[in-house]
């Protein structure tokens, strides 16, 4: 790329910058990313997503986490673009198969320090920093949860889906059945902690000094601490050997703590509400224990 663009790019007015962005191709594997120059890139957003991501990135930076610096934002007919620094490094998912055990463990302790920094910030309510909206893909059935959901509401949502058997079974339940969870496996009293919520290795960059940078804060917010562990396994390790996969498992234990059981439950929950997204409607209609919703059921 033309390095001279680096010197003048940030001086473009909004119209010039938007025009320049539209002349450039998007990355085939990441359609929302446009490489502007050797130093800068633009990420495309729709609606309020950009402001949420920018605030989350800046909040993490204030905590001492290495993140891309946000330079400016521009908008054009509903399309929003966040201009930020390009991290001079490579994604951890491509480097991982080549790393030694020693380097893997050393990097794991870097991530551990970052996660401890994030978890030092607590909240009595769940959701993103900007609106309190629960954007977690573990809390996203057809109805979701209200913004700023409390611990009881989050636990009830998770317990409902973990206990869900079938829609006929839900239909047969009495109001009394709907009022109490039969098997409340999620019952922690811990407060929510600040969470990146997409710490797959594709979102961890390693620079030439073996320092880690953390990108893509779009889903960040306050969630149960075991969510971070679960999302670190939410990817397909393409081209990884069994040895590489075991190193990653050790990496996540060091970085996050051991939450295998909860991670398995969350994947079970996600699978259930993906297949049966409306199943909670009967509990909601009965004003049951898991009735709290961000998108209420409307009987047509």
Secondary structure per residue as TSV (DSSP state, phi and psi in degrees):
chain	resnum	aa	ss	phi	psi
A	1	X	-	360.0	152.2
A	2	X	-	-69.6	114.2
A	3	X	T	-67.8	-20.6
A	4	X	H	-65.3	-24.0
A	5	X	H	-64.5	-32.8
A	6	X	H	-54.9	-38.0
A	7	X	H	-72.8	-29.4
A	8	X	H	-112.3	-10.1
A	9	X	G	-57.4	-44.1
A	10	X	G	-75.0	-10.6
A	11	X	G	-91.8	-8.6
A	12	X	S	-60.3	144.8
A	13	X	-	-76.9	173.2
A	14	X	H	-58.0	-44.5
A	15	X	H	-63.0	-42.3
A	16	X	H	-64.3	-42.0
A	17	X	H	-67.3	-42.1
A	18	X	H	-63.2	-42.3
A	19	X	H	-60.2	-43.5
A	20	X	H	-63.8	-43.1
A	21	X	H	-58.4	-41.4
A	22	X	H	-70.5	-16.8
A	23	X	T	-84.0	-9.8
A	24	X	S	-102.4	147.6
A	25	X	-	-76.3	157.0
A	26	X	-	-93.8	155.0
A	27	X	-	-67.4	133.1
A	28	X	S	-57.6	-38.9
A	29	X	S	-87.1	-16.3
A	30	X	-	-135.6	89.2
A	31	X	T	-68.5	-14.5
A	32	X	T	-92.7	1.6
A	33	X	E	-107.6	130.8
A	34	X	E	-123.0	121.0
A	35	X	E	-80.7	116.0
A	36	X	-	-88.1	-36.8
A	37	X	S	-165.1	-172.9
A	38	X	S	-69.7	-17.7
A	39	X	S	-110.1	-23.4
A	40	X	E	-129.2	153.8
A	41	X	E	-138.6	164.1
A	42	X	E	-119.5	140.4
A	43	X	E	-117.6	129.8
A	44	X	E	-88.3	140.4
A	45	X	E	-136.8	163.2
A	46	X	E	-125.4	145.5
A	47	X	T	62.9	-144.2
A	48	X	T	-81.1	1.6
A	49	X	H	-60.5	-35.9
A	50	X	H	-65.8	-46.8
A	51	X	H	-62.0	-37.9
A	52	X	H	-62.6	-44.7
A	53	X	H	-68.4	-39.9
A	54	X	H	-63.8	-46.4
A	55	X	H	-62.5	-39.2
A	56	X	H	-66.1	-40.9
A	57	X	H	-64.7	-45.8
A	58	X	H	-67.2	-34.6
A	59	X	H	-65.1	-43.3
A	60	X	H	-63.7	-39.7
A	61	X	H	-60.8	-41.3
A	62	X	H	-64.7	-23.4
A	63	X	T	-83.6	-3.8
A	64	X	T	95.9	12.1
A	65	X	-	-85.1	139.2
A	66	X	-	-77.0	113.2
A	67	X	-	-135.6	162.6
A	68	X	-	-63.3	140.4
A	69	X	-	-79.9	126.6
A	70	X	E	-80.7	124.1
A	71	X	E	-93.7	-43.5
A	72	X	E	-170.9	170.2
A	73	X	E	-131.3	148.8
A	74	X	E	-138.5	154.6
A	75	X	E	-133.0	150.1
A	76	X	E	-152.8	104.6
A	77	X	T	51.1	49.3
A	78	X	T	88.4	-13.3
A	79	X	E	-94.3	128.3
A	80	X	E	-114.6	142.9
A	81	X	E	-129.6	129.4
A	82	X	E	-103.1	120.5
A	83	X	E	-95.4	123.8
A	84	X	E	-143.1	166.7
A	85	X	E	-66.8	144.4
A	86	X	-	-84.1	129.9
A	87	X	-	-75.5	126.9
A	88	X	S	-83.9	85.3
A	89	X	E	-174.4	-166.5
A	90	X	E	-126.8	154.1
A	91	X	E	-69.9	142.7
A	92	X	H	-63.5	-27.9
A	93	X	H	-65.2	-31.5
A	94	X	H	-80.7	-29.9
A	95	X	H	-83.9	-24.8
A	96	X	G	-53.7	-46.4
A	97	X	G	-60.8	-20.2
A	98	X	G	-93.8	-8.4
A	99	X	-	-80.4	148.8
A	100	X	-	-81.6	168.1
A	101	X	H	-60.2	-42.4
A	102	X	H	-61.5	-47.5
A	103	X	H	-66.1	-38.7
A	104	X	H	-59.0	-45.3
A	105	X	H	-68.7	-39.7
A	106	X	H	-61.7	-42.3
A	107	X	H	-68.1	-35.1
A	108	X	H	-60.5	-38.1
A	109	X	H	-71.5	-27.2
A	110	X	H	-62.9	-47.1
A	111	X	H	-65.4	-37.9
A	112	X	H	-57.1	-43.9
A	113	X	H	-63.1	-41.0
A	114	X	H	-65.1	-46.2
A	115	X	H	-63.5	-36.1
A	116	X	H	-65.1	-37.5
A	117	X	H	-62.1	-45.3
A	118	X	H	-64.6	-44.5
A	119	X	H	-70.8	-12.5
A	120	X	T	-69.5	-15.5
A	121	X	S	-101.2	118.1
A	122	X	E	-116.8	162.5
A	123	X	E	-150.0	143.6
A	124	X	S	-77.1	-11.4
A	125	X	B	-124.6	153.7
A	126	X	-	-91.2	165.3
A	127	X	B	119.6	177.3
A	128	X	-	-75.7	162.7
A	129	X	T	-64.4	-37.2
A	130	X	T	-79.2	-48.3
A	131	X	T	-119.3	-12.4
A	132	X	-	79.4	2.1
A	133	X	-	-67.1	136.4
A	134	X	-	-85.3	95.7
A	135	X	-	-94.9	6.1
A	136	X	-	-62.5	136.1
A	137	X	T	-76.3	1.7
A	138	X	T	-96.3	-1.4
A	139	X	S	-128.7	33.8
A	140	X	-	-125.2	57.7
A	141	X	S	-78.6	-169.3
A	142	X	S	-59.1	-27.2
A	143	X	S	-106.2	-19.6
A	144	X	-	60.9	-162.6
A	145	X	-	-124.8	155.3
A	146	X	-	-66.9	154.7
A	147	X	T	-58.7	138.8
A	148	X	T	67.4	34.5
A	149	X	-	-58.4	142.5
A	150	X	B	-89.2	176.9
A	151	X	H	-62.5	-40.6
A	152	X	H	-62.0	-40.9
A	153	X	H	-67.7	-40.5
A	154	X	H	-66.3	-47.5
A	155	X	H	-59.7	-40.0
A	156	X	H	-66.2	-41.3
A	157	X	H	-58.3	-50.7
A	158	X	H	-64.0	-41.0
A	159	X	H	-66.7	-37.5
A	160	X	H	-58.1	-50.8
A	161	X	H	-72.4	-31.9
A	162	X	H	-67.1	-33.6
A	163	X	H	-88.6	-10.7
A	164	X	-	-59.4	132.3
A	165	X	-	-108.7	-56.4
A	166	X	-	-163.4	161.3
A	167	X	H	-66.0	-44.0
A	168	X	H	-55.2	-37.3
A	169	X	H	-65.1	-39.7
A	170	X	H	-65.5	-41.0
A	171	X	H	-62.8	-35.4
A	172	X	H	-77.4	-13.7
A	173	X	-	-66.0	145.6
A	174	X	-	-87.1	165.0
A	175	X	H	-53.7	-35.4
A	176	X	H	-65.5	-39.5
A	177	X	H	-62.1	-40.0
A	178	X	H	-72.7	-17.5
A	179	X	H	-79.7	-19.0
A	180	X	S	-134.9	137.4
A	181	X	-	-77.0	127.1
A	182	X	S	-71.2	-25.9
A	183	X	S	-146.8	81.6
A	184	X	-	-78.9	78.9
A	185	X	-	-71.5	-29.9
A	186	X	-	-91.4	105.2
A	187	X	-	-141.9	19.6
A	188	X	-	-64.1	148.1
A	189	X	-	-103.5	7.7
A	190	X	-	-64.5	146.9
A	191	X	-	-73.7	162.7
A	192	X	E	-74.1	148.7
A	193	X	E	-122.4	155.0
A	194	X	E	-68.1	134.0
A	195	X	E	-137.2	132.3
A	196	X	-	-63.3	-45.6
A	197	X	S	74.4	12.6
A	198	X	-	-155.9	45.2
A	199	X	-	-83.2	45.2
A	200	X	-	-69.3	156.5
A	201	X	G	-62.0	-19.2
A	202	X	G	-67.3	-19.7
A	203	X	G	-103.7	13.2
A	204	X	E	-118.5	120.8
A	205	X	E	-105.6	141.3
A	206	X	E	-115.7	125.5
A	207	X	E	-92.3	-176.7
A	208	X	T	-66.6	-18.8
A	209	X	T	-96.5	11.5
A	210	X	S	63.4	28.5
A	211	X	-	-95.5	142.6
A	212	X	E	-95.9	141.4
A	213	X	E	-122.5	148.9
A	214	X	E	-121.6	120.6
A	215	X	-	-116.5	171.9
A	216	X	-	61.6	74.4
A	217	X	-	-96.2	23.4
A	218	X	T	-61.0	-31.3
A	219	X	T	-104.6	9.6
A	220	X	-	-64.1	150.1
A	221	X	E	172.3	-170.0
A	222	X	E	-94.8	118.8
A	223	X	E	-145.7	169.1
A	224	X	-	-56.5	146.1
A	225	X	T	-63.8	-24.5
A	226	X	H	-75.9	-11.4
A	227	X	H	-61.8	-39.3
A	228	X	H	-61.4	-41.8
A	229	X	H	-62.6	-44.3
A	230	X	H	-61.8	-43.4
A	231	X	H	-71.0	-21.5
A	232	X	T	-69.8	-10.4
A	233	X	T	-111.1	9.3
A	234	X	-	-92.3	64.0
A	235	X	S	-162.1	164.7
A	236	X	-	-101.5	114.6
A	237	X	-	-77.0	75.1
A	238	X	T	-67.3	128.9
A	239	X	T	79.2	4.2
A	240	X	-	-87.6	139.0
A	241	X	-	-78.8	169.4
A	242	X	H	-60.2	-35.7
A	243	X	H	-61.5	-43.5
A	244	X	H	-64.2	-38.7
A	245	X	H	-66.4	-40.1
A	246	X	H	-67.0	-37.0
A	247	X	H	-63.0	-39.0
A	248	X	H	-65.1	-38.0
A	249	X	H	-62.5	-44.9
A	250	X	H	-61.8	-41.3
A	251	X	H	-55.7	-47.2
A	252	X	H	-70.0	-34.2
A	253	X	H	-62.4	-45.4
A	254	X	H	-64.3	-43.5
A	255	X	H	-72.5	-39.6
A	256	X	H	-115.9	-23.0
A	257	X	-	102.5	175.6
A	258	X	-	-100.8	108.4
A	259	X	-	-133.5	39.5
A	260	X	H	-57.6	-43.8
A	261	X	H	-61.9	-48.9
A	262	X	H	-64.8	-37.7
A	263	X	H	-62.8	-41.0
A	264	X	H	-64.0	-43.3
A	265	X	H	-60.3	-43.4
A	266	X	H	-63.1	-39.2
A	267	X	H	-66.9	-37.1
A	268	X	H	-62.5	-44.8
A	269	X	H	-60.9	-47.3
A	270	X	H	-61.7	-40.6
A	271	X	H	-63.5	-41.0
A	272	X	H	-65.9	-48.8
A	273	X	H	-77.7	-15.8
A	274	X	H	-69.7	-37.9
A	275	X	H	-83.1	-30.2
A	276	X	-	-132.0	65.4
A	277	X	T	-64.3	-21.7
A	278	X	T	-97.9	4.1
A	279	X	T	-64.0	-20.6
A	280	X	T	-80.4	-7.1
A	281	X	H	-58.9	-35.5
A	282	X	H	-71.0	-35.8
A	283	X	H	-66.9	-39.6
A	284	X	H	-66.8	-43.7
A	285	X	H	-61.0	-34.5
A	286	X	T	-85.2	4.5
A	287	X	T	52.3	46.9
A	288	X	-	-79.6	-170.7
A	289	X	T	-66.8	-21.8
A	290	X	T	-114.4	34.9
A	291	X	-	-80.3	-17.1
A	292	X	-	-61.1	131.3
A	293	X	-	-147.7	150.0
A	294	X	S	-91.8	-23.4
A	295	X	S	-128.1	91.4
A	296	X	-	-60.6	150.8
A	297	X	-	-75.1	132.0
A	298	X	-	-118.8	116.5
A	299	X	-	-79.1	114.5
A	300	X	-	-85.8	360.0
